[in-house]
């Protein structure tokens, strides 16, 4: 089944929200004890990979929009 582009875009926007939630819930800040242990490495890799995908899409969109406005 094909996912419509709007569904994919919605999922990308959820990445930004998810990063904020992840940081607030599992980050080492917010007065946590020195012994606090955050998430596993696999979670970090998922967060980084997802964020890179979002940033690449946004940057390409910015570049495309910038080029179209030159005409």
N, C-alpha and C positions, 0 to 999 in steps of 0.2 A: 504494500500500500504506500502510495506517495504522500508525503507530508506537504501541505501547501506552504509556500514561503512565509505566510503570516504566522503559521505555527512555529516554524523554525525561528523567526524573529522574536516571537514571544518567549521561546526557550532561551534565546540569547539574553534577553532582558532579565530573565530570572537568574542568570549567572551573576549579574551585578548585585542583585538583592541577596543572593545566596552567599556571596563573598562577605558582605556586611554581617549577615547572620552568623556565619562561620567564625568570623573574627571576634564578634561579641560573645559568642557562646563558648568558644574553645581557645581563644587567644590567651597569651600569657600575661596580658595587662589586666586592668580592672581590679587591682589589689589582690591578685591570686597569691597563694603561698609559693615560696621558692620551690617546694617539692611538687607543685602542680605539673602533671604530665598531659600534654595536649593530644591531638590526634596522631594517627600513625602516618608514616611516610607516604603510603599510598593515597591517603586523603590529600596530603600536600601536593602530590603529583597531579591528582585530579583537579584540584583548585587552580594550579598553575596552568595546566593544559587548557582548561576551560577559559581561563582569563585571557590567555594568548589568542585563542580563537576569536573571542569577543573583540579584543583590541585590534586584531588584524582586519576583521570585518568593518569595524568603525573607521579605521584609518583608510582603508580602500574606499569606503563610502565618502569620506571627507575629500580624498584626492579626486575622486570622480566628480563630485559636486563642484570642487574648486576649478577643475578643468572645464566643466560645462559653463561656468559663469564667466570664463574668459572670452567666450565666443560672442 
